[in-house]
């Protein structure tokens, strides 16, 4: 991590505290994601996945161009409690992503128990971190190509209802007959895919 662990807080959770031991500290140079992609002639990204131990919001702030222009999905680790000193929490990441016109679609959650009682004692533990999945808000006006890519990613993420919703809108808006038919075929393929059937 680029941040120091909050040892005072983490010491309450014996199961994970040892994993936050600082073995050494080094200086590193960081580059905003937008700059990194431009430097390497990468014009766009469809999906961004982040697990940077507390600095996810900084990474996202350095990716505003691609978030605006091309990204349709972001999965980021988020913390609900200060595991690192001065780190942004889920509420901060969520507010930033909503300001970029992304919607929260899924959230995994991980709880950890304190070491204050015997392991045999049942406890829910405390919610400490999770992984948040954000998708571009499909209801906002955007280029047809971006909507199509969002539909593909939604289908791959087991969200065929969203994929079909997007494709239905594209079919209505598309005036080119061949493209209109291609969108309708894609809609049928997503909606009727037997391997997507829930048990």
Secondary structure, 3 states (H helix, E strand, C coil): CCCCECHHHHCCCHHHHHHHCCCCCCCCCCCCHHHHHHHCCCCCCCEEEECCCCCHHHHHHCCHHHHHHCCCEEEEEEECCCCECCCCCHHHHHHHHHHCCEEEEEEEEEEECCCCCCCCCCCCCEEEEEEEEEEECCCCCCCHHHHHHHHHHHHHCCCHHHHHHHHHHHHHHCCCHHHHHHHHHHHHHHHHCHHHCCC
